[in-house]
Amino acid sequence: MITGNDYSIISNKGFDEFFSSFINDLKTIDPQLIAEKIEVIEDEVYEYVLARDQETYDDYAAHGYVSTARGEGCFRMLARRVNNLEYKMEIMNKAEEEVEEAVDPYPAVLILHDTWNYTLVFPVAVEDSRYCRLVYDTAIRALK
């Protein structure tokens, strides 16, 4: 079990295309980035532990899933192919063709087929860590 702050992103961009772009973008920020694949038993499920450098990774190995005083630390990325996904939600804003607008809230059902669920698990909330926010924003850009 992984404890932390989970952020899920649903996308139709496949894992190979997303992950290579995501890692390359992160390496421009952290050239010593470590991405360690975790053994996963299920098909089309991928899990990685990522650290910005060896020191961060060693701290993770010694003390577990914690953050530094600067809000940095190892984080996990899980990717899982989802064949059928249905969410019931309330729409409060929408973005179509890169134009975002606020709307009066209304109920909606989102039904997706053949998508990917990407979950980033950080040791602290993105609102409380500049580094976690940077990683999260990098993932969003790689999925657009």
N, C-alpha and C positions, 0 to 999 in steps of 0.2 A: 504494500500500500504506500502511496506517495502522498505526503501531506504538503500543503502549500496553497498558493493562490492560483486557481485554474482559470484559464482563458481559452475558450473554444472558438474556433473559426471554421465555418463550413464553406467548402469551395469545390468547384468542379475541376480545379487544376490538380493533375495527378501528382503522386508523391515524388517521383523521380525529377520531374520538371521543377516542382516547388523546392525540394530539399537542396538540390545543387545550387539554385539561385539564392536561397536563404543563407546557406553556408558561405558562399562566395561573398555575399553582401556583408555578413558578419565578420569575415576575415579582413575586409577593408577597414573595419573598426578595431578588431582584435586579431592581428596577424598570427598570434600564438594560440588561437582558438583550438580547443580540444573537443572533438565530437566522438563519443564512445557509444557504439551500438550495444543495446541490451538484448540479450537472447529473448525472443518472443516465439511462442509456440504456434499462435494462430497465423493463417495466411493473410496477407495484405494488412498486417498490423506491424508498425515500426515504432521503436522506442529508443531514444537517445538521451544520454546525459551530456550536457554541454557546459564547458567552463572556458572563461576568457583566457586562461593561461595555466601552466603547470602548478603554480602556487595555489590558485583557486581550487584546482582539482585535488591536490594533496590535502588541502583543508577539508574538502568534502569527504575524502577517503578516511581522514582521521576523526572528524567530528560529525559527519552526517550532513543532512540537508539544512544548512544554516546560511545566514547572510552576514556580510561584514558590516561595520558601522556605516559604510557608504551605500548600503543596500545592494551590494553585489554578492554573487555567489553562483554556484552551479544551478542550472535549471534543467528541466526535462522537456522533451518534445515527444508527444505521442501522435502518431498518424494512423488512422483506421479508415479503410474503405467501408462505406455505408451504402448498401444497395437500395434500401427504402427508408426514408426518414420523414417523419411528420411532426411538426411543431404547431401547437396552438399558442397564439401570442396576441399581444396588443401592439398595434403599430402606432408609434408616436412621432416618427420621422421616417422619411424614405429618401433613397438616393437612386436616381435613374440616370444613366448616361452621365455620371460624374456630377449631377446637379442634385444637391441635397435640399430638402425643404421640410419644414415642420408642418404637421397636419394635426387636426383634431383626432385624438386617439380613437381607434376603432379595432374591433376584433378581427383576426385573420388566421388562416390556416396555411402553413407553408408545407408543401409536399415536394420532396426532392427524390430523385432516383440517380444512382450511380455517382455519388459524391464522396468527398473525403472530409473527415472530421479531424482537424488539427488542434491539439490541445497543448498549450504551453503552461507549464507548472513552475511558478517562480517562488522563491523563498519569502518574498515580500510582495505587496500589491504594487501594480505598476504606478499607481498614484503616489506611492511613497518612495520610489526608486527611479532615479534618472536612467540608470542602466537597464532596468527591467522595461521601462517605457521604450527605450531605444530598441531593444530586442523585439518587443511586441510590434512596434511600428515597422521594423524591418520585415517581420513576417507578413504583415498586412500588405506592404508594398510588393513583396515577392508573390503574393497570391492575386494581385490585381492584373 
